[in-house]
Amino acid sequence: MYKFGTRSMKNLSEAHPDLQKLFHEVIKVYDCTVIEGHRPKDEQDRAYHAGKSKLKFPKSKHNQTPSLAVDVCPYPIDWADSKRFYYFAGIVKGIASQLNIPVRLGADWDGDNSFKDQSFNDLPRFELRG
């Protein structure tokens, strides 16, 4: 069984309890790392200007307290292996469904299970819907 490291635990602790519950279940079956939870203004501004976010502060769900979004990657991280990110997203979506936690994926913003209609891919992004 896998477990989160100190940094992942800190980042996940900043997230909504439903996201914490979800990823504590995910880590039991798939090794992953939580690279971001809450994002304060200066970090949101950097993410926006770097093109990693389409939203200015405080519009991102990362900017809420607790955070309504987390960035989680399959571990070890290989940014060039997008297929692994999609596979991981399917695992997260399946576990979220079992737990009745409504999530939206940065790999499928509109939730139509088509990955070809994306204008902005944010593969590590998982957020609460609603």
C-alpha positions in Angstrom: 0.0 0.0 0.0 1.2 3.5 -0.8 1.3 6.5 1.4 1.6 10.2 1.1 4.8 12.0 1.9 5.0 15.1 4.2 4.5 17.6 1.4 1.5 15.8 0.0 -0.1 15.6 3.4 0.4 19.3 4.0 -1.1 20.2 0.6 -4.0 17.8 1.0 -4.7 19.2 4.5 -5.5 22.5 2.9 -8.3 21.0 0.8 -12.0 20.4 1.4 -12.7 17.3 3.5 -14.3 15.6 0.5 -11.1 15.9 -1.5 -9.1 14.7 1.5 -11.4 11.7 1.8 -11.2 11.0 -1.9 -7.4 11.1 -2.2 -6.9 9.1 1.1 -8.8 6.3 -0.8 -6.9 6.8 -4.1 -3.5 6.5 -2.4 -4.5 3.0 -1.2 -4.6 1.8 -4.8 -2.4 4.1 -6.8 0.8 6.0 -5.9 0.4 9.7 -6.3 1.6 13.0 -5.0 -0.4 16.1 -4.1 1.5 19.0 -5.7 -0.9 21.8 -4.7 -3.8 22.5 -2.5 -4.7 26.0 -1.5 -3.1 28.7 -3.7 -2.7 32.2 -2.2 -2.8 35.4 -4.3 0.9 35.5 -5.1 1.0 31.9 -6.3 -2.2 32.3 -8.2 -0.8 35.4 -10.0 2.3 33.4 -10.9 0.3 30.5 -12.2 -1.9 32.8 -14.2 1.0 34.7 -15.8 2.8 31.4 -16.5 -0.2 30.1 -18.4 -0.8 27.3 -15.9 -4.2 28.8 -14.9 -6.9 30.6 -16.9 -8.2 32.4 -13.8 -7.0 35.4 -11.8 -7.2 35.5 -8.0 -9.6 34.9 -6.3 -11.6 33.1 -9.1 -9.8 29.7 -8.9 -11.2 27.0 -6.7 -7.6 26.7 -5.4 -8.0 30.1 -3.8 -10.8 29.1 -1.5 -10.2 28.1 2.1 -10.4 25.2 2.3 -9.3 24.6 -1.3 -12.0 23.2 -3.6 -9.3 22.0 -6.0 -6.1 20.0 -5.8 -3.4 19.2 -8.2 -2.5 15.5 -7.9 -0.1 13.6 -10.1 0.7 9.9 -10.5 4.0 9.2 -8.9 6.7 9.3 -10.0 5.8 12.4 -12.0 6.5 12.1 -15.8 5.1 15.2 -17.4 5.7 13.7 -20.9 3.5 10.7 -20.2 0.0 12.2 -20.6 -1.5 8.7 -21.1 -0.6 7.9 -17.5 -2.3 11.1 -16.3 -5.5 10.1 -18.1 -5.3 6.6 -16.7 -4.9 8.1 -13.2 -7.8 10.4 -13.8 -10.0 7.4 -14.6 -9.0 5.8 -11.3 -9.8 9.0 -9.4 -13.1 9.4 -11.1 -14.1 5.8 -10.4 -13.3 6.1 -6.7 -15.0 9.5 -6.5 -18.1 7.9 -8.0 -18.0 5.1 -5.4 -17.7 7.7 -2.6 -20.5 9.8 -4.1 -18.1 12.8 -4.3 -18.8 15.0 -7.4 -15.5 15.9 -9.1 -14.5 17.7 -12.2 -11.3 16.8 -14.0 -8.9 19.2 -15.6 -8.6 16.5 -18.3 -12.4 16.8 -19.1 -13.7 20.2 -18.0 -17.2 19.7 -19.4 -17.5 16.1 -18.1 -18.6 14.6 -21.4 -15.9 11.9 -21.4 -14.4 13.3 -24.5 -10.8 14.5 -24.2 -10.6 16.0 -27.7 -12.8 19.0 -27.0 -10.5 20.6 -24.5 -9.1 24.1 -25.0 -7.0 23.9 -21.9 -5.6 20.7 -20.4 -4.8 20.7 -16.7 -4.2 17.0 -16.2 -3.3 17.1 -12.5 -6.4 19.2 -11.6 -9.3 17.7 -9.6 -12.0 19.9 -8.2 -15.3 19.6 -6.5 -18.2 20.2 -8.8 -20.9 22.7 -8.0 
